[in-house]
Amino acid sequence: GLPLLCQYSVGLMASSGPEHEPDAAKEDTQPAQNDSKKKTAADLKRAAAQPGPADAPPMPSIKVSQMLPMVVLLGLQKFDLEKLGYIRHIEIAFVVVQLACLCMLGLMYSRISTTPSTGPKISIKEVKQFGKVVAPACEQTPREYDSAKWREQTQQAVIGFLVLGGVYYKWRYVMPLALQLFMTPIQLFESPLFSAHILRKEVKRPFPDANPFGLPSMPEAPAVEEKKNS
């Protein structure tokens, strides 16, 4: 009976031993788990501070007015408007389209004048040409800013109308006339002022600067604030 009792005691001790080992293992691994959680939280904070793919600036979009000149030039090379007898049609259409665009600019001005004269100021950067400051930096209300941009757009439309009309009257070049016949209304439709006051869309001010070569301009990347370690 004694050997059986000893064997039973040894078996009982062997079975009760492993029950205490997980507690000791938990106590040993708990600090490591806490350290890993702290490291994970710190990594997440650093990843959130860095600009990811969602914060990246959007790719530049190609507008219709940037592709239209090539299409019109290819069409004029394929079809001779003078031989087809469409010169008079081009002349009349050019005058009608330019006058319609000027009327649309007048409607745009009437809607700009009805906007509130007060509002948050818009910071305007200085304009440089050939290294010289043409327009200094200033602050304007949305109405003042839109009025200034409207004057620029109207001046550009009127000058283009008169210059191309004079060129055609003097040298009878049909290509600039046909090109401006399509470019003027499309550029007016793509302008931020048209979107803001005719289409009633939300437009961010100040407007992006137009590329002088007609190429799509890269949008500015969002500024990332750098915190200095104290």
PyMOL commands that set and color helices and strands:
alter all, ss='L'
color gray80, all
select helices_A, chain A and resi 2-49+53-55+64-78+81-84+87-113+142-171+174-190+192-197
alter helices_A, ss='H'
color red, helices_A
select strands_A, chain A and resi 122-124+127-129+132-135+138-140
alter strands_A, ss='S'
color yellow, strands_A
deselect
rebuild
show_as cartoon
